[in-house]
Amino acid sequence: MAILGMFVPARTSATTIKLLNQKIAQVLNSAEVKQKFFNIGTKVVASSPEELTEAMKSEMTTFGKVIKDAGIRAD
């Protein structure tokens, strides 16, 4: 599973983030956009900023362990 998200500068207001999330979710949930993503083998899940944060944390934990266990290093 790949996680893709939209990001804004750290000091963006909560009101702006909420509005952007609503508008982006509206577009992603449209039949036309869902079909285009389906055609390339991708499933659209429009989530909240909090859900994206949790998914990213989970992936970082999982892949952090894989990297550590495999002894992978950035030299």
Rosetta blueprint (number, residue, H / E / L):
1 M L
2 A L
3 I L
4 L L
5 G L
6 M L
7 F L
8 V L
9 P L
10 A L
11 R L
12 T L
13 S L
14 A H
15 T H
16 T H
17 I H
18 K H
19 L H
20 L H
21 N H
22 Q H
23 K H
24 I H
25 A H
26 Q H
27 V H
28 L H
29 N L
30 S L
31 A H
32 E H
33 V H
34 K H
35 Q H
36 K H
37 F H
38 F H
39 N H
40 I L
41 G L
42 T L
43 K L
44 V L
45 V L
46 A L
47 S L
48 S L
49 P H
50 E H
51 E H
52 L H
53 T H
54 E H
55 A H
56 M H
57 K H
58 S H
59 E H
60 M H
61 T H
62 T H
63 F H
64 G H
65 K H
66 V H
67 I H
68 K H
69 D H
70 A H
71 G L
72 I L
73 R L
74 A L
75 D L
